[in-house]
Amino acid sequence: MRPLVLCLALVAPFVPAVHAAQGDRTRPLAIENDGGGVFNAQTRRTEFSGKVLLTQGSLQMRANRLEAQQRDDGSVFVLAQGAPTEPVRFEQARDVPGERIAGQAERIEYDSAAETVRFVGGATVRRLRQGQVADEVTGAVIVYSSRAETFAVEGGQTAPQPGGRVRVIMMPRDAAGAPAGASGVPLQTTPALAPPATPR
């Protein structure tokens, strides 16, 4: 049986669409760590291990191992992996004052060109407003699109919930501080998650 896949829109109908910090993808990408690594200037490929921190504007990613490939157009594809007891952690501001996206998984794939973040294995992603959880999604795989402002989530054995189930928690709009008159956040099913991007 094909796993259920849900698409959770972060904005309700009749509310202007807002996005993750739009300037992030045009900012320099910085990688630092305390374990050393390799940067190949010819292939534009970077590999680091040991408490790696990647930043690009408001975007932050913390991992045990990280590989980054810069494409000819300047965009990057990043593969970050965690330690057995320490998942990869991701955080990024949205273009809404006081709002952030925060998530964690065993592996995270970030594609700056597609503006997507793919959380794989024990994945949890939250939308925070003033430090409080406004939405929470858990599953085996979660794909967050900052361009479309959606989460796509799939269940499976590595999902945090019993039985590998998907879980979506949506706080009441008033409790989450939404504008007056905003309706509920829509959900729709999709047949499958898009395959992971590959570096060009």
N, C-alpha and C positions, 0 to 999 in steps of 0.2 A: 504494500500500500504506500502510495506517495505521501510524504509528510505534509502536514498542513502548513501552508505558508501564509503569513499575514503581512499586509502593508499598512503601517500606522502613520497617518499624516500628522505632522506636528501642528498644523494650523487648521482651524475649523473654517467651514464655508462662511463667506462674507467678512472674513478677517484678512487684511492685507498680508500677503506672503512675506515672511522674513527668513533670513538665511544665516548660516554660520558666517563668522567674520570673513567678509568677502576679500579683505586685503591680505589674508593669510597666504594664499597661494602665490602671491607676487612678492612675498618677503623672503629674505635669505633663509636657507635651511641650515641649521647648526646641529652638529652631533658632538657630544662629549661623553667621556666615560673614564673609569679608573682601571681598566684592564688592558687597554691598547687595542690596536686594530690596523687595518690596511686600507689605504686609499690609492686607487689606480687612476692617475690623471688622464691616461689615454682612453680607457673605457668608461671613465666617470663612475666607477663602481666603488662603493665603500662597504667595509665589513668591520664591525666592532663587537666585542663581547665584554661582559662584566659591568653591570649597573650602567647601562647606556641611557642617556637622556637626549632625545631629539626635540628640537623646537623649531617652529616656523610661524612667526607672528604669535597669535594667542594659542596655537596648537602645541600641545606637549604630549610626548609619548615616552614612557619609561619601560625598559625591557632588559632582559638578561643577555640577549643577542639581537643584533640588528644588521640588516643588509639594505643598502639603498642604491638604486640605479637611476642616474640622471639621463633623461632622453635628449635627443638632439634639439627638441623644442624647449628645453629647459625644465620640463615637468619631471617629477620623480615618482618612482614606485618603490615603496618601502615594505619590507617584510620584517616584522618584529616577533621574537619568540620569548616566552617567559621561562622561568625555572619551574621545577616540579611543584614547588609550594608557593610560587610567586608569579601570578599572572601578569601579562602585559597590561599597562594602564594607559588610558587615553583621555585627554581633556581638551576641549576647544570652546572658546566663547562664541556666542551667537550675536547677530546684529540686533539684539534686543537687550537693553540695559539690564544687568543683573542675571542674565540667563547663560547657562553653559550646558554642553553635552559632556557627560563623563561615562566611561565604560571600561570594561576589562574582559580579557579572554586569554586562553592559552596561547593564541597566535593572533596577530593583527596585521592586516594588509592595507596600506594606505596608498591611494592613487591620486596624486594632485591634479592630473589632467581630467579624470572623470569626476573628481570631487567626491570620492566614496571612501568609506572606511569599512573593512570587512572584519568582523570579530568571529573567530573560529574556536570552538571548544569551551564549554562552560561560560558562555557569553552573557554579560549583563550590560545594558546601556540605560542611562538615566538622563532625563532632561531636568536640570535644576533651575529653580527660580529663587534668587536671593538665598541660595544654599539649601533650599527645601526641594524635595523630590516632587516634580509635577507629573512626570510620566516615567514608567519603568518597564523595560522589555527584557525577558530572559529566554534563552533558547540555546540550541547547539550552534547555530550560525545566525548572525545578525549582520545585515548590510545597511549602513547608514549613508544616505545620500544627502550631503549638505546643499547640493544644487536643487533637488526636488523637495527637500525637507521631509524625507520619509525614512521609516525603518522597514526593512523586510526581514522576517524572522522565520526560522525553520527549527522544528523539533528534532530530537535524535538522542542517541545514547549519551552524548556528552553534555546535554542540557542540564542546568542546575536543578530543575524540578524533577520530582519522582516520576519514573516512567518515561523520562525524556520529553516531557510535555513542554509546550510553549506557554508562557504566561505574560500577559500585558496588564499593567495596572495604570489606570488613568484617574488622577485626582479630580474631584469636582472642579469645574472651571472657576467658580467663585472662590473656592478654597485655594486654588493655585494662583489666584490673582489675575484672572483673565479679564479682558474688557467686558463691561456690562453688555448683555445681550448675545454673547458668544454661545454658539451651540456646541454640542458634544463633538469630540474628535472622531472622524469617520474611520472605519476599518474596511478593507476589502481584501478578498483572497486573490492570490496570484498562483499560477501553475508551478513555478519553480524559481529559485533564486538564480540570478545571473551568475555565470561562471566567473572565477577570479580572473582579473586582468593579468596579462603577462607583459613584462618589460619589453619595450621596442628598442 
